[in-house]
């Protein structure tokens, strides 16, 4: 460690798993280098829950996950990366650990066994002063609670770690001296433990440990405590001491009590290595400049790219369509901000009410006998009114101002309670204030990303993590303002289009975006689809058919059918208004699945769908190439999510984490390098080679000619089609991308529209042609161009 911080020019994200383990990643690094990338970016590597496909459920911090390749695998990746000149970026998870299988997490097992006296009891955020000083574990099914409150299906078993209490196939420890042996009464033994197995429904309002959002099997850890930080970062420290890793991506910093303090500690541990934070910024919000980070993981940039390619003229007709589908009177539109407020309030009163109640308990400890009885109601309302994910007091005090103002307006009956608690929730020395800040982001995420995004179907390409679907489009001038500020303030922040958490892959969104250009055609097709395959909720039908449209043609029918059924199941249960994960409505779900099947089996339905696809597919590919070139060449560090150098038509996880064919990509890249120029993308069966060309050319130019990407200057156009291009000069590399391609075609093409090119001779690295600014000539082959100044 030491010396100047090494920062990437670009990254390539691998979802490391048992199927794509570290030794396999090491074998693929030659392709990553050939593509033009200069850092490899790895999903979490520490030991995780058995069978975990993603690695975010870490169970031990002192060794790597063996199923992902273990220590030898990371050594192999690091050695091959060094040979090729690549850096290594690794995703870490400081907020929580996996406790689904208690025996796999030695700290959790110890705490269950020994209670608050356990060596690692302080590592977890547990309120021991409730529930008779017992840790509540919400695992008991509805049919297993006996009338007297006991739990059925308990038995005592002699296990490898000593005597264990088993509930079905789940094992829990038995504290020393609380049982005589396997013949003891399991009910009596259970009553003597430091934990209590309770009805799973009680997680909503009676849990006494902090979780990751509402996931009971992910228990939060207190990395703000120095000894906990040290023990949870022992393996990470080794990576930097031994020079195996160059940078870190920090998962969910908003869950931490003190993100700034954590990042300072991390910088000290890594020697101020390159560090990114998975931080979602609401429109107009800025990342705290006091944080020891190079920036966010890029959801803000993703939102800008999607919106600059969205036709603002589509907003009014799509608003009207959404209102009609939702049964609103003529002239009204769906009030999305009100929807968000109400859904956040449902979360605060529902699945996260345990957290609200704990804030109230913290207040009663801090300021006894002064806490009003209506405080839980007031805290929940503040959560629902909070305008961003969270504050970091004293930073972000203006967001607290906005929350109290909005809450007072909505709930004047709570005015006295707001007056009483406001000073406390502004005082970061109080536990309640710090916990409120940790919790508001949880409420936002569950209410918006995991619910509102599945209920609001106006244009679902905008329903993406880090974006506000209420913001429909972004003028080109405003994009330039954002990117100039990014170059000035956060030049090493990540830019991305697809991640393991995006709701729709980048090219699904690119195709759906076209609907803003033809809203009447979309309405006509949707009405016909809903008539042929009726759904109880036409609004959800719109969301479903947009997903089908976006993914159509991405796989053989049998594979795509299965993927779409999986998407439909997750989408309707996350929406939570007609069916839920815990209380599924079989009749409603059957109707939704029948619509998915109709896309494949009903000739009329398929004809309507394929006719629409044929009308938007080429424009969708144009949007996809534009988005990719913008993302790679704009200020920041572009990430290519695994496989997205070809068409990325994934849907929400786990669909977007499935394996990709890297051999195919390597073969197509070799063909391009051998001189084969891909045709402009056309048709639903297009192989995506043009996207691979754009990706490789832009990545290689950024890596090999860094001096061409040191500034940011907008480039304007003149002529009748000037609104259809977005262009900028990075200091010798000039990006040109088509926007609103259907409208461009309708008006007859570029005509005499010209780019106002800076002086000099400019050559397109995609085609090899020299351009003079005439867009009809410059974009004759592809809808994008990447120009290099040759003199």
N, C-alpha and C positions, 0 to 999 in steps of 0.2 A: 504494500500500500504506500501511498505518498506520491508526490509529483502531480502534474496537471491532470484534471479529470478527463478521461477518455470518453467521448460521446459518439453514438452511432450516427451514421448518415441515413441508414434505413434498417429495418428489422424484418424477419420472417418468423411468424408465430407457429410453433408446433404444439399440438395438444398431445402431450406425452402420456402414454397409457401402456397397458400390457401389450396391446396390439401394435403400438408405435413406441417402442421403448427407447431408452437413451442410446444403446448400441446401434439401433436402426437409424435414429436421428443422426448419429455420427456418420453413418454410411451415406446419408442424404446431403451432407453439407457441401459436397462438391457441386451438386445441382443448385443449392442456395447461392453459392458463390458465382456460378455461371449466370444465374438470373440477374445478378447485379447487386445483391444484398450484401451488407457488410457486418451485420450482427445477426445471430440466431437468438430467438426469443422463446423461452420454454415455459410451459405451464407448471404449476407447483410440483415440487420433487420430493418433499419430505414424506415420511411414512404416513400413509392415509388409511382410512377404513378399508377393510378387505373388500376387494371388488370395485372400489371407487373408480369411476371412469374419468373423473375430472381432477381429483387431488386437492380440492378445497376443504376436505374434511380431515385435516392433519390430526394424527393421534400421537405422534412423538416428534420431538424437535432435535434429537441427537443423532439421527441417521436418515439416510435416503430410503425411499420406498423401493424395496427389492423387486417388486413386480414391474417397476418402471426402469429397472436397470441398475439400481443401487449405486454405490460409490464407484465401482469400476465403470459403470456406464457414463457417469458424469466426467470421470477422468478421460474416457474415450472421446466424448464430445469436446471437452476443453482442448485436448491435444490436437484433434483434427481441426478445430476452429483456429488454434494458434498457427498450425501449418498453413492454413489458407488465408490467414490475416483477418479472421472474423472475430468480433467480440461476442460475449455471451451475456444475455439478459435473462434473469429468472424471476418468475412470479412468486411472491411470498404472501403468507396469510397470517398477519399478526393479531387479528381480532378474535379468533375463535378456534376451537378444536372440535374434532368429531367424537361424539360419545354414544353413537348408536350401539356400538358393541363395547360396553364398559371395560371388559378385560383387555381390549386392545390399547386403551389409553391408561398407562400406569398411574398417572396423576389422578385421573377421575376415579379409578378403582380404589386408590388409596383414600380419597376423600369420602367416597361412599362407605368405605370400611371404618374409617377412624373419625369421620365428622370434622368439626371445626378445629380439632386438635391435630389433624393430619398435617404432615410436613408441607404439603402443597395446597392446603386449604385456601391460603391467601392468593393463590394464582387465579382462582375463579371468583366471579362477581356474584356471591351468594349472600342473601339476607338471612342469616342464621337466627335472627330474633323473631322470626315468624314460624308458624307451624310447629310449635313446641321444639324449636331448634332442630328440626328434621328437614332434610333436603327433599323436596317433592319431585318425583319422577313420574311424568304423566304418560303411562304406558298401558293402563288397564282398559280393556275393551268393555263395551256396554253390557255384554252378557256375563261378565266375570265379577261384577260387584254384588256381593251377597247382601241380603236385607239388613244385616247387622253391621254393615260397613266393612266387613272383611273382604279379602280378595281371593277368588277361587283360583284353582290351578297353580297353587304354590307347592313347592316340594323342596326338600333339602337334599343336596347332592355333594358327595366328596369329590372335589375338583383338584386340578393341579396346583391351584393357589390356596388350597384349604377348603373348608366347608363353604358351600355356596347356596344361595337361595335362588331357585329357578322359577320364573313365571313363564309358562310355556317353554320356548327355546331361548329365552333371555336369561343370562346369568348375572347375579349380583353377589357381592361379597358378604360374608357374615363376620361381624366384629368379634374379636376375641372375648370369650367369657359370656357370650349371649346365647350359646346353644351347646347342648351336650353331645349332639351327634345327629346323624341322618334320621334317627327315629324320633327326634324331638318334634314338637308340634310346630309346623312351619308358620302358622298364623301367629303364635306367641313369639316365635323368633323374629318374624317380620316387625312386630310391634316394638322390639327392643333395638332396632337398627337406627343408624343416624340418617337414614333415608326412609321415605314412605312412598310406596308405589300407589299412585292415585289415578282416578278416572282421567283419561286423556283429554276430556273436555275442560278440565280444570286448568289446563295450560293457559287458557284465554284470560283468566282473571285471578288465579291463585298460585301462579308459579313464583318461586323465590330464587331463581337464578337467571341471570341475563343470557339471552341467546343471540344468535345471528338472525335478525329479523324475527320471524315466527317459527323458526325451525328448531323443534325441541331437541334434535339430535346434534346440534351445534352449540356448544357452551362457550360463552365469551370468556376470555382471559384478560387479566389486568396487567398489560405490558407497561402501564405507567409506573408500576413498582419496579425499582432497579433490579432486585434479585429475580423477578419474573422475566424482565427483559433479558437479562443475562442468560437465564436458563432456556428461554425460548429461542435464543439466537445463537446457541453454541455451534450448531452446524453451519449456519450462515456465516458466522465469524470465520470458520475454517475455510470456507470458499474463498474468502478474500485474503486470508493469511497465506494460503497456498497458491493464490493467483489463478483459481479455477474459473472465477466469474468476474464480470466487469461492471454489471449494473443490476438494479432491482426494480421490479414493478410491485408496488404496494397495494394489495387488495383492500378495498373498503376502509380507508382511513377514517371515514366519518363515524365508524362504530367505536373508535378509540376515545377514551376520555380526554386526551390531550394530543391531537394529531401533530401540532407543532413540536411539542416536547418529544414525541416519538421520533419524528423525522430528524430532530437534532441528535438524539441518541443514535439513530441509525447512521447518520453522517459520520459521527465519531467512530462507530464500529467499522465502517467501510472505507474510511479515509476520504469522505466526501465523494464517493462513487456516483455515477449517473443513476438517478432515481426518479421514477415516475409514480404518480398517484392515480388510482382509479377513483377520480373525483368527478361527480356530475355537477355541472354548472347550469343553473337556470338562466334563461335569457336575461342579459344585463348584469349577471353576477360575475365577479372576477375572483380568480384564485388568489388566496392571500400571498402577498409577495414576501412575507416573513418566513415562509416555509422553506426548508432545505430540500427543494425539489426542482427538477428541470421542467416540470409541467404535468399536465394531465395525460391520460391514455388516449384522448382524442375524440371523445363523443361530441364535444363542442364543434370540432371541425367537421365531423360527419353531418351534423345538423345543418351547417352552412352549405355544404356541397349539395345535399338533397334539396334544399329550399331554393338555391339559385337556379336549379334545373326545373323547378315547378312553375307552371304557367299561372300567374296571378288571376288571369281571366276565368279560371275554373273555380275560383272560390265561391262565388255567389250561386252558381247552379248546383255545385256539390253540397253547399249548405242547405239549399232547398230540398235536394234529394234526401239528405240525412234527416231533415225535419219530417219529411213525408213518411219515411220508413219508420220513424219513431212515433208517428201519429200526432204530430203537433199541428196546430191550425196554420192555415196559409199565412205567410209573412213572418212567422216565428222561426228562430233557428235554435239549435241545441246549444244550451249555455254550458260550454265545456268547463269554464272555471268553477261554476256552481257544482257541476258533476264531480270535479276533483275535490272540492271542499267536502261534499257530502260523503264521498267514498273514503276520504281520509278520516272523517269523523267516525264512519262505521268501523274502520280499522282501530282507531283509538278506543272505541267503546267495545270492540270485539276481540280479535285475535291478539292485539297488543295491549289490552286493558291491564294485564299484569304489570306492564311497565309503567302505565299511568298510576296505578295504585302504589307502586313502589316509590315514585316521585313524591306522592303525598306522604308516605311513611317517612321518607327522608326529611320532608319539611317538618313533620311533627317531631322528629328527633332534634332538628336544628332550632326550631322555634316553638317549643311545646306550649300548648294551651292557647295558641294564637291562630291556628289554622282553621279557616271556616269549613263547615260541613260540605259546602258546595265546591270544594277545591278540585276534586277529581273531575267534575263537570267542566270547570274552568280550564284546567290543564288540557283536557281532551279538545276543547274548543280552540285553544291556542295552537295545539298541534295541527288541527284542521286548517287553521288560518296561516300557518307559517309559510312564507312565500318562497323559501329555498329549502334545501335539504337540512341545513343546520347553521348555527352561528358558532363562532369560536371566540367567545368573549375574552377580552374587550373588542376583538375584531368582529364585525358583523352586527354591531349594536343596532344599526339601522333596520335590520331584518326583524329584530325583536320589537322595535318601534312599530313596524308595519303589522306584525302579528297582533299586538295588543290593540292597535287602532281598529283592525278588521274585526277582531273578536268583540270589542266593545260595541261596534256597530251592529253586529249580528245578534249579540246577546246582551242587551242593556240590562236584563234582569240580573246579570252576574257582575254588574259594574263595581259593586263594593268588594266582591271577591277579587276581581282583577286588581283593584287598587291595593288590596292587602298583599297579594302574592307577587306583584310586579317587582318590588325592590329585591325580593329573594331570588327571583328567576333572572335577575340581572347581576347577581353577586357570584362570580365564579369561585369564590372561596367555599361556597355551600355545595354539599353533595347533590342536593336537589337541582340546583342550577346546572351542574355538570351533567347530571343524568338526563335532564330535559334536553340538553344539546345532543347527547348521544341518541336519544329516542326520536326526536323530530324527523331525522333522516329515515329511520325505520318506517315511520308512519307514511312519509312521502313515497318511499319505494313501494310499499305494499299497496297503497291506495292508488298510485298512478301507474307505475310500470307493470304491476301485477294485477291490475283490475281495470282502471280507466282505459288503458291501451287496448283492452279487449272488448270494451263497450262502445267506444267511439269509432265509427267506421267511415267518416267522411272521405278521407284519403289516407289509407293505412301505411303508405310509404313514409308518412310523417310521424307515425306512432312508434318512435324508436327511442331507445335508451339515450338520455342526454338531450332529447329534443322535446319541445312543447307542441303537440299536435294543433294547438290553437293558433300557432304562428304558421301561416300557410305557405308563404314564399318569401324570398329574400332578393331585393333588387341588386343588380350587379354592382352598383356604386357602394352599397353597404357591405357586400362581400369584400370589396377592395379595402374598405375601412377596417374590417375585422382582420384581414390578412396582413395589412401594414402594421397594425398593432401587435399581431402575433410575431412578426419579424422583429419588431422592436423589443417586446417584453418577454416572449417565450419562444425563442427560435429553436429550442431543442425539445419542445413538447412533442408528443406523438400525434400523428394524424392517422386516421383509420377509417375504413368503410364497413368492415365486418369483424366481429369478435365472437368469442364463445358465448357471449351474452346477448348479442343482437337479436331482436325479435324476428327479423327477416334479413336474409342475405342481401348483399349490396345490389345484385342484379335482379332480384325479386323486386326490390324497391324501385330500381331504375325503370322496370316495366310498368309497375303500378303508377309511377309518376306520370306516365303518358296520359293516363285517364283525365288529368287536369286539362289537357289540351282538347279532349273530346268528351266532355261530361254528358252531353245529350246522347251520344252513341253508347256510352257506358250505362246510362239510365235505361235506355231501350233494351240493351242486352240483359241487364240485371233483372228488369221486370219480367222478361221472358223466362229467364232461368228460375226465378222465384215462382212463376206460374207453373212451369214444368216439374219443378222439384220443390214443392211448398215447404216452408219452414215456419215454426211457430213465432219466430222473432225475425222479421225481415231485416232489421238493423244488423243483427249478427250474421244473417245471410249475406249481406254486403261485405262484411269483413271476411267471411269464409270464401266467397267467390273471388275476391281480390287475391287471396292467398293461392287459390287454384290457378288463377290467371298468371300470377307471378312465377309459380313453380312449373307450369305446364311445359312438357317437353324435356325436362331435366333428367328424367330417368325412364326406363321401360315402364309400361303401364302397371305391372304388378308391384314394382318397387315404389313407384310414385303413389299408387293407391294406398299402400301401407303407410307411407310418410304422411300423406294428407289426413288419413284417419288419426294418426298420432297427433298431428297439429290440431285437428278439430277437437279432439278430446281435451287437450291442454287449454286451448283457447276458450271453449265454452265453460270449463270448470274454473278457470282463472277469472273470467268475467263475473261469475258468481251470482248472476241475477236470476237464472233459470235452473241451474244445476250447479253442484259444488263437488269438491273432492270428498267431503265427508258425508254429504247427503245427496247422492246423484239422483236425478230424475230420469229414469230409464226411458220413458216415453219421449221426452224431449231429445235425449241423446240419440235415440234410435232415428228420429227424423233428421237430425244433423248428419249422422253417418249414412243415411239413405241418400242424402243429397250428394255426398262425396262419391258414393257408388254410382249415382246417376251420371256423373261426369264421364265415367268409363263405359257404363252399360246401356244407357239410354241414348239412342241414336239422335233424337231431337236435341237433347241437352248437349250432347257432344258437338253437334253441328253449330249450335249457338255459340258455345265456348270457343271452338276452333275458328269460327269466322271472326270473332273479336280478337283472338290471339293473332290471327294473320294481319289484322289492321294495325296492331300496336307493336308487334314484335321487333321490327327493324328500328323503329323509333326508340324502343327500349334498349336495344343494343347500342344505339347512338348515345343515349343517356349514360349507359354503363361505361363506355369508353371515355366519355367526357368526365364522369366522376372519377374514374381511375387516374386519368392524367392529372386532373386538378389535385387529387389527394397526394399523389406522389411528388408533384413539383411545387406545391405551395410551401410556405414557410413551415418548418417543423421536421419531424423525423417520421417518414411514412412507414407504416407496418403493412405487410402483406399477410393476411390471415391465411393459414394453410390451404393451399389449393385455389385461392381466389385470383390467381393469375390467369385462370380460365374462368368461365362463367360460374358465379357463386349464387346458386338458386336454393340455398338452404332456407329452412324455416326455423322457428324457435328451438332452443335446446330441448332434447338431446340431438335433434336433427342436424344442427350446425356443428356438432362435434364428431360426426361420423367420419370414418376413414376416407381419404381421397386418393386418387390414382396418381402417385408421384412419377411412376414410370412413364405414363402417358405424357405428362408435362415435360419430362426430360427429353422424350423423343421428339415432341413438337418443337421444343426449343432448339434442339440440334438441327432439325430441318430448317428452321428460320435462319440459324447461323450458317447453314450450308447454302443459303441464297434463295430459299423459297419465300416469296412475299405473299402473305395471306391475303385473300380477297376481303373486301369490306364485308362485315357480318350481315347475314341475310337469312331469314327463315328460322323457324323454331328449332331446326336440327343443326344450326351452325355450331361448329366445334369450338369456337372461342379462340382460334389461333391469332386473330387480330388483337384480342385483348392481351394475349401473351406477348405479342410484339410490342405493344404500347408499354406494358409493364416492364419488360426487360430493357427496352431502349431508354425509358425514363430513369430506371434504377441505375443502370450502368453510367448514364451521363452524370447523375448526381454523385455517384461514387468516384468516377474517374476524372471529372472536371468540376471539382468543388468550387473553383473560382468563379464559375458561371452562376452560382446560387448564393450570392452574398447580399442581395438587396431585394427590394420589392417596389415595382413601379407599374401601375395600371396601364394597359394599352387600350386605347379606344378605337372605335370603328366609325366610319362615315358611310352613309348610303341607306337605301331603303330597308335593308335587313339588319341594321346595326344592332337591334335588340336581341338578335339570335346568336351572338357570340360573346364569350367571356375570355379575356386574354390579359396576361401580365408578363412582365419581364423581370426575371430574377437576377439580372446582372450579366446577361450574355446568353441565357437560356430563356426562350420565350414560349409560353404555353398558349395554345389556341384551342378552344373547345366550343362546339356547337351546343346551343340550348334551344329548347322548344322546337324539335326537329319536324314535327308534323305541321306546325304553323309555318315553318320555313318552306316545306314542300308545297303547302297550299298556296302560298304567295308566289310560287314559281321559282324558288331558289334564291341564290345570293344576289343575282342581278349584278349591279356594279358596286356592290358594297366592298369597301376596302379597309384593311387594318392600317392604322397610322403607325407604321413600323419606324423604330428609331433608325438613324442613319446606319448604313453598313450593308453587307451582303449576308443574307439569312438563308440557311439551308435546313430543310426538314429532315430530322434524323430518321423519321419513319419511312419516308419514301426516297430520300436522297435528292429530292428536287429543290432547286433554288426558287424562293418566292419573292415577289415584289409587293406583297400586301393584298393582291386581288384574291378575295376569299373563294370565289368560284373555282379558281385555279388551284389555290393552296389546299382546299378541302375537297378536291375532286375525287381522291381515292378513299380517304377516311374522314370521319366527322371531326377529327382532332389532328393537331399538328404540334410538333415540338421543334422549334426553330433554334438554331445555334448561329451566333454571330461569328463569321469566319474571318473578319478583318478588324 
